Amino acid sequence: MACRELVGTVVSNKSLCTRIVTVENRVSHKRYKKISSLTKRYAVHDSLGEAQVGDLVKIKESAPISKTKRWVLVNILEIAST
């Protein structure tokens, strides 16, 4: 099984090594073809603590780190402007 990689935006950095990342996914309805956007929040392990709120980041699925963390920060794609 391949590890999934997603791209999302950091919305919280209040914990020491954890960042909350939202990933938006656009889905088309099977019957009516209306496109709606689904947003999901992931707890991501950031051991260096380098990601800040608003940054665009790439995350990768991993083995469970804690009760809610199953994702690891790969790299920061775009730094947020202040």
Number of C-alpha atoms within 10 A of each C-alpha: 3 5 7 10 14 16 18 23 24 24 16 16 18 11 10 11 14 22 28 20 28 20 16 15 11 9 12 11 9 8 6 7 9 9 11 11 10 10 11 11 14 19 20 24 23 21 13 10 14 13 23 18 18 18 19 21 22 18 23 17 17 15 9 11 12 9 7 10 18 16 24 23 24 17 15 18 13 12 13 13 7 5
